[in-house]
Amino acid sequence: MKKICFVLIVACVLFGCEDTKTSTPDSKESQKTNISETAKKATKKVEEKKKKEIRITSKNVLDYMIEYGKNNPERKVRIVTDFGNIDIELYSETPYHRANFIMLAKRNYFEGTQFHRVVKDFVIQGGNSDGWNIAKKRRKIGKYLLPPDTKKGFKHHRGVISMPSGDIDNAYKLASPFEFFIVQKKGGTHHLNGGYTAFGKVFAGMDVVDKIANQPTDKGEWPKAEIMIRRVEVLD
């Protein structure tokens, strides 16, 4: 019996015992396929990210917003502030402005911006800041203006979100597409109809708008205490 065991041990040493974990040709081929698929997915993600973060200019803005709008059809957003949340539904009938706002939200532009202009019984205006980080964000996104879209029949009722973009020859109304204002006045601000692009309406959180509108300001309508926009979330 001892001799038999000895012979088996020697045979194992000389010829090598079978390793049940050794990969078969098929499993090696499967591993190569998986690695290749993972690499393709990673490359696709990088390409998609670069495409999304393309720098916007006055020349490519319309093509960019049309394409972005097709790929990002969401219409509901939430502005998160220290005073509470403001939920807004954006109008599909104002496609450039809707796509622009969704794009800025998804690129985290609004984080760290402020409601920098507050006029009680009129509007609260946000999307700006005197911070260096916000200026850098703007440069990265691009320098562009949106065309006015004021003939869709939307009025500046209480709770409407609008952008100061109006007639092409009015430089003041062609303001930054990074900014917006929300009508707080009861009864609306209808003298703004036709001059500014209304592109959505608050459906929850007007009490928050009222709280912000009631904050004390200096003579330049800048709030004495910072009213920060923590972030804008895309809901649906």
C-alpha positions in Angstrom: 0.0 0.0 0.0 2.9 2.4 0.9 4.5 1.6 -2.5 1.3 2.5 -4.4 1.0 5.8 -2.6 4.6 6.6 -3.3 4.2 5.8 -7.0 1.1 8.1 -7.3 3.0 11.0 -5.6 5.9 10.6 -7.9 3.7 10.5 -11.0 1.9 13.7 -9.8 5.2 15.5 -9.4 6.6 14.3 -12.7 3.6 14.8 -15.0 1.7 17.5 -13.0 -1.7 17.2 -11.5 -4.7 18.5 -13.4 -5.7 22.1 -12.5 -9.4 22.3 -12.6 -9.3 26.1 -12.6 -7.3 26.4 -15.8 -9.2 28.5 -18.3 -10.4 26.8 -21.4 -10.0 28.5 -24.9 -13.7 29.3 -24.8 -13.5 31.1 -21.4 -10.5 33.1 -22.6 -12.4 34.2 -25.7 -15.3 35.2 -23.5 -13.0 37.3 -21.3 -11.6 39.1 -24.3 -15.2 39.9 -25.5 -16.2 41.3 -22.1 -13.1 43.5 -22.0 -13.8 44.7 -25.5 -17.4 45.5 -24.7 -16.4 47.4 -21.5 -13.9 49.4 -23.4 -16.5 50.3 -26.1 -19.0 51.4 -23.4 -16.3 53.6 -21.6 -15.4 55.2 -24.9 -19.1 55.9 -25.7 -19.6 57.5 -22.3 -16.6 59.8 -22.9 -17.8 60.8 -26.3 -21.3 61.5 -25.0 -19.9 63.6 -22.2 -17.8 65.6 -24.7 -20.8 66.1 -26.9 -22.9 67.3 -24.0 -20.2 69.7 -22.8 -19.5 71.3 -26.1 -19.0 75.0 -25.9 -22.0 77.0 -27.0 -21.6 80.0 -29.3 -23.9 82.5 -31.1 -23.3 80.4 -34.2 -24.1 76.9 -32.9 -26.7 77.8 -30.2 -29.9 77.0 -32.2 -28.6 73.7 -33.6 -27.3 72.8 -30.1 -30.6 73.5 -28.4 -32.6 71.6 -31.0 -30.5 68.5 -30.7 -30.3 68.8 -26.9 -34.0 69.2 -26.6 -34.6 66.0 -28.6 -32.3 64.0 -26.3 -33.5 65.7 -23.1 -37.3 66.0 -23.1 -37.8 66.7 -19.4 -40.1 69.5 -18.4 -40.3 69.6 -14.6 -37.5 71.0 -12.4 -37.0 71.8 -8.8 -35.2 74.9 -7.5 -33.7 74.0 -4.1 -33.2 77.0 -1.7 -32.7 77.5 2.0 -36.3 78.8 2.1 -37.7 75.6 0.5 -38.3 74.2 -2.9 -39.8 75.8 -6.0 -41.2 73.3 -8.5 -41.6 74.4 -12.1 -43.1 73.0 -15.3 -41.4 74.3 -18.4 -43.4 74.9 -21.6 -42.7 72.6 -24.5 -43.9 75.4 -26.8 -40.8 77.4 -26.0 -38.2 74.7 -27.0 -35.0 76.8 -26.9 -35.6 78.1 -23.4 -36.8 74.8 -22.1 -33.7 73.0 -23.5 -31.5 75.7 -22.2 -32.8 75.5 -18.6 -32.6 71.7 -18.6 -29.1 71.9 -19.9 -27.9 74.4 -17.3 -29.5 72.2 -14.6 -27.8 69.0 -15.8 -24.5 70.8 -16.1 -24.9 71.9 -12.4 -24.6 75.6 -13.4 -27.1 76.8 -10.8 -25.3 75.4 -7.8 -23.9 78.3 -5.9 -25.9 81.0 -7.8 -28.3 83.4 -6.0 -31.5 85.2 -6.3 -29.6 88.4 -6.8 -32.5 90.7 -7.5 -35.6 90.8 -5.3 -38.5 93.2 -5.8 -41.4 92.7 -3.5 -44.8 92.6 -5.3 -43.0 92.2 -8.6 -40.4 89.5 -9.3 -37.5 87.5 -7.9 -34.6 87.1 -10.3 -31.9 84.4 -10.1 -29.1 82.5 -11.8 -26.3 85.0 -11.2 -23.6 85.5 -8.6 -20.6 87.7 -8.1 -18.5 84.6 -7.3 -15.5 83.7 -9.4 -16.6 80.0 -9.7 -19.9 81.0 -11.4 -17.9 83.1 -13.9 -15.8 80.1 -14.7 -18.8 78.0 -15.2 -20.2 80.5 -17.7 -17.0 80.6 -19.7 -16.9 76.8 -19.9 -20.5 76.5 -21.1 -20.1 79.3 -23.6 -21.1 82.8 -24.6 -24.5 83.0 -26.4 -27.9 84.5 -26.5 -31.3 82.9 -27.1 -33.7 84.3 -29.7 -37.0 85.7 -28.3 -40.0 83.4 -28.2 -42.7 85.8 -27.1 -45.6 85.0 -29.5 -46.8 81.7 -28.1 -49.5 83.3 -26.1 -48.0 82.9 -22.6 -48.7 85.8 -20.3 -46.8 86.9 -17.2 -49.2 85.6 -14.6 -48.2 85.1 -11.0 -45.8 82.2 -10.8 -44.6 82.4 -14.4 -40.8 81.9 -15.0 -39.4 84.1 -17.7 -36.2 85.1 -19.3 -35.2 88.7 -20.2 -34.8 88.0 -23.9 -36.8 90.3 -26.2 -36.6 92.1 -29.5 -33.3 91.5 -31.3 -32.5 95.2 -31.5 -33.0 95.7 -27.8 -29.7 95.0 -26.2 -31.0 95.3 -22.7 -33.6 92.6 -23.2 -31.1 90.3 -24.8 -29.8 89.5 -21.4 -27.8 86.5 -20.3 -29.6 83.1 -20.9 -28.1 82.0 -17.5 -30.6 84.2 -15.7 -34.4 84.0 -15.1 -37.1 85.6 -13.1 -40.3 84.4 -11.4 -43.3 86.7 -11.2 -44.4 87.1 -7.6 -47.0 89.9 -8.0 -50.6 88.9 -7.5 -52.5 89.5 -10.7 -49.3 89.2 -12.7 -47.0 91.7 -14.5 -48.7 91.9 -17.9 -46.7 95.0 -19.0 -43.9 92.4 -19.6 -45.9 90.4 -22.1 -44.4 90.5 -25.5 -41.1 91.8 -24.2 -39.8 88.8 -22.3 -40.1 85.1 -22.9 -42.3 83.2 -20.5 -41.2 79.6 -20.6 -42.8 77.9 -17.6 -44.8 78.2 -14.5 -44.5 77.3 -10.8 -46.8 74.4 -9.8 -45.6 74.1 -6.2 -43.7 76.4 -3.9 -45.2 79.8 -4.5 -45.1 80.3 -0.7 -41.3 80.0 -1.0 -41.3 82.6 -3.8 -43.3 84.9 -1.5 -40.8 84.3 1.4 -37.9 85.3 -0.9 -39.7 88.3 -2.2 -40.2 89.6 1.4 -36.5 89.6 2.2 -34.9 93.0 2.9 -32.8 94.5 0.1 -30.5 97.4 -0.5 -31.3 100.3 -2.8 -30.0 98.2 -5.8 -32.6 95.5 -5.1 -29.8 93.1 -4.0 -30.8 91.0 -0.9 -29.0 92.1 2.2 -28.6 88.4 3.1 -27.6 85.9 0.5 -30.4 83.9 -1.0 -28.6 80.9 -2.4 -29.8 78.5 -5.0 -28.3 75.2 -3.7 -29.1 73.3 -6.9 -31.7 72.8 -9.6 -33.0 69.2 -9.9 -34.5 67.8 -13.1 -37.6 65.9 -12.0 -39.4 64.6 -15.1 
